[in-house]
Amino acid sequence: MTAVRSLLFNIAFFSWTTVACIGLLWMLLLPRRQMVRVVTWYMGTIHFLERTILGLDYEVRGRENLPKSGCFILAAKHQSAWETMKLHLLIEDPAVILKRELLFVPIWGWYAAKARMISVDRSARGRAIASMVEGAERVKSEGRPIVIFPQGTRTAVGRYLPYRVGVAVLYRDLDVPIVPMALNSGVYWARRSFKKHAGKIVVEFLPPIEPGLGRDAVLAELENKLEAATDRLVMEAGGPPTERPVKVPREDAAATVP
């Protein structure tokens, strides 16, 4: 039954997305904020397909931890494509940090550019973080939230990837709070998997990390809080906890060097 539901959903999703992307091209002529409202409506229709075809719904916890106004950094776990299609439903007018190459995807990239997302050219190396900060400063001046996936890519449930320094640089340079966003979407909608399972995905906003910490301190606090909350949600859904590497104390590590 899961395979049949997944097949029907994929047919409906890709068919409707193709129709919407082409049929809504006129949105590119609208002011940016009005276009974003239509994009948010489209995301709601995808949720409708998930709920009616897959039997997949979601629950949001911790909304009280979101700042009421102004810019903040939403540091989100990234387990599947599911959460990328819910960001506009979860927070208002987010600016997502994404790979610059995505802006060159036909039609989709036009919408992303019009929505003024923050693109990063990873091939530029030294310039990548600088361009990310420049884009983030523009977004801060607009009072919009910034979404970053601190591990840099989708990470399968139970797998560990280190947190990258970019989120700490934004935190330092923008002087705004970080709100960690935990979830368990990968249990139901696995990375690179055809099958999508019925159930209820949980998204949880954790208490903000206020400005003022150093780079290493904020990275450690973000990782510890976000991984612990994600493991709790994943295990609630019957998934495995993350196997994090054991950190060797400096003196022990030095002793192992011949």
C-alpha positions in Angstrom: 0.0 0.0 0.0 2.9 2.4 0.8 4.4 1.8 -2.7 1.0 2.5 -4.4 0.4 5.6 -2.3 4.0 6.8 -3.1 3.5 6.2 -6.8 0.2 8.1 -6.9 1.7 11.0 -4.9 4.7 11.3 -7.2 2.5 11.4 -10.2 0.2 14.0 -8.7 3.2 16.0 -7.2 5.2 16.2 -10.5 2.1 16.8 -12.7 0.7 19.6 -10.5 4.1 21.2 -10.0 4.7 21.3 -13.7 1.3 22.8 -14.3 1.8 25.3 -11.5 5.3 26.4 -12.5 4.2 27.1 -16.0 0.7 28.3 -15.3 1.9 30.7 -12.6 4.7 32.3 -14.6 2.7 35.6 -14.6 3.6 35.8 -10.9 7.1 37.0 -11.9 5.4 40.2 -12.9 4.0 40.8 -9.5 5.7 42.7 -6.6 8.0 40.3 -4.7 5.8 40.0 -1.6 2.7 39.2 -3.6 4.5 36.5 -5.5 5.7 35.0 -2.2 2.1 34.8 -1.1 1.2 32.7 -4.2 4.2 30.5 -3.6 3.0 29.9 0.0 -0.4 29.0 -1.4 1.3 26.5 -3.8 3.2 24.9 -0.8 -0.2 24.5 0.9 -1.5 22.6 -2.0 1.5 20.2 -1.8 0.6 19.6 1.9 -2.9 18.8 0.8 -1.6 16.1 -1.6 0.6 14.7 1.1 -2.3 14.5 3.6 -4.9 13.1 1.2 -2.7 10.7 -0.8 0.0 9.6 1.5 -1.8 10.1 4.8 1.2 12.2 5.9 0.6 15.3 8.1 2.7 17.4 10.4 2.7 19.0 13.8 4.6 22.1 14.9 5.9 22.6 18.4 7.6 25.5 20.0 6.2 28.4 17.9 6.5 30.6 21.0 10.3 30.4 20.5 10.1 32.3 17.2 10.9 36.0 17.5 7.8 38.1 16.9 9.5 40.5 14.5 12.8 41.3 12.9 15.6 39.1 11.4 16.7 35.9 13.0 18.6 32.8 11.8 16.7 29.6 11.6 19.2 26.7 11.8 17.2 23.7 10.5 18.0 20.0 10.3 17.7 18.8 6.7 16.7 15.2 6.4 14.6 15.2 3.2 13.0 17.4 0.5 9.9 17.6 2.7 11.1 20.5 4.9 12.2 22.6 1.9 8.5 22.6 0.8 7.3 23.7 4.2 9.5 26.6 5.1 7.0 29.2 3.7 4.2 27.6 5.8 6.3 27.5 9.0 7.7 31.1 9.0 6.9 34.2 7.1 8.8 35.2 3.9 12.0 33.2 4.6 15.3 33.8 2.8 16.9 30.4 2.3 20.6 30.0 1.8 21.0 27.8 -1.3 23.6 26.8 -3.9 24.0 29.4 -6.7 23.6 26.6 -9.3 19.9 26.3 -8.3 19.2 29.8 -9.7 20.0 28.4 -13.1 17.3 25.7 -13.0 14.7 26.6 -15.6 11.6 28.3 -14.1 12.3 27.2 -10.5 15.4 29.3 -10.5 13.4 32.3 -11.7 11.1 32.0 -8.8 14.0 31.7 -6.3 15.7 34.8 -7.7 12.4 36.8 -7.6 11.9 35.7 -4.0 15.4 37.0 -3.2 16.9 33.9 -1.7 20.6 34.0 -0.6 22.7 32.2 -3.2 26.2 31.0 -2.5 28.8 30.1 -5.1 30.6 27.2 -3.4 33.2 27.0 -6.1 34.4 30.5 -5.0 35.8 29.1 -1.7 37.1 32.2 0.1 34.4 34.4 -1.4 31.6 32.0 -0.6 31.2 33.0 3.0 31.7 36.7 2.2 29.0 36.6 -0.4 26.7 34.8 2.0 27.2 37.4 4.6 26.5 40.2 2.1 23.2 38.6 1.1 22.3 38.0 4.7 22.9 41.6 5.6 20.5 42.7 2.8 17.9 40.3 4.2 18.4 41.6 7.7 17.7 45.1 6.5 14.4 43.8 5.2 13.5 42.2 8.6 13.2 38.7 7.1 14.2 35.4 8.7 17.2 33.6 7.2 17.2 29.8 6.9 20.4 27.8 6.9 21.0 24.1 7.0 24.1 24.1 9.3 25.3 20.7 8.0 25.2 22.0 4.5 23.3 19.1 2.9 20.5 16.6 3.5 21.6 14.1 6.2 20.0 10.7 6.5 18.4 9.7 9.8 21.0 8.2 12.1 23.9 9.6 10.1 26.2 12.3 11.5 27.7 15.2 9.6 29.7 18.0 11.2 28.3 21.5 11.5 29.8 24.0 9.2 31.2 27.3 10.2 28.9 29.4 8.0 26.1 29.5 10.6 28.5 30.8 13.3 29.8 33.5 10.9 26.3 34.7 10.2 25.5 34.7 14.0 28.6 36.8 14.7 28.3 39.3 11.8 24.5 39.8 11.9 24.3 39.9 15.7 20.9 38.2 15.7 19.6 35.1 17.5 19.7 31.6 16.2 16.5 29.5 16.5 17.3 25.7 16.1 14.7 23.7 14.2 14.6 20.0 14.9 12.4 17.5 13.0 12.0 13.8 12.1 10.9 14.1 8.4 13.5 11.5 7.3 11.6 8.8 9.1 8.6 9.2 6.8 10.2 10.8 3.7 13.7 9.4 3.5 16.5 11.0 1.6 16.6 9.7 -2.0 13.8 7.3 -1.4 10.8 6.6 -3.6 8.6 5.5 -0.7 6.9 8.0 1.5 5.2 6.7 4.7 2.0 7.7 6.4 2.2 9.4 9.8 2.8 12.7 11.4 6.1 14.6 11.0 7.0 16.8 14.0 8.8 20.1 13.6 10.1 21.7 16.8 11.5 25.2 17.2 13.9 25.3 20.2 14.6 28.3 22.4 16.8 30.8 20.6 20.5 31.1 21.2 20.9 34.8 21.8 23.8 36.9 20.4 27.1 37.1 22.3 28.8 33.7 22.1 32.1 33.0 20.4 32.3 31.0 17.2 33.2 27.6 18.7 30.8 28.1 21.6 27.8 28.8 19.4 28.6 25.9 17.1 28.9 23.5 20.0 25.7 24.8 21.7 23.7 24.6 18.4 25.0 21.1 17.6 24.3 19.7 21.0 20.8 21.2 21.3 19.7 20.4 17.8 21.1 16.9 17.6 19.6 16.0 21.0 16.1 17.3 20.1 16.2 15.7 16.6 17.2 12.3 18.2 14.3 12.6 20.6 11.8 13.3 17.7 13.3 10.6 15.5 13.1 8.0 18.3 9.5 9.0 19.1 8.7 8.1 15.4 10.6 4.8 15.7 13.8 5.8 14.0 17.4 5.3 15.1 19.4 8.0 17.0 22.4 9.6 15.4 25.7 7.8 15.9 27.9 10.8 16.7 31.7 10.3 16.8 33.5 10.1 20.1 35.7 13.2 20.6 39.1 12.3 21.8 40.5 14.6 24.5 43.5 16.7 23.3 46.0 15.1 25.7 44.9 11.5 24.7 45.0 12.4 21.0 48.5 13.8 21.4 49.6 10.6 23.2 48.6 8.5 20.2 51.0 10.3 17.8 54.1 8.2 17.3 
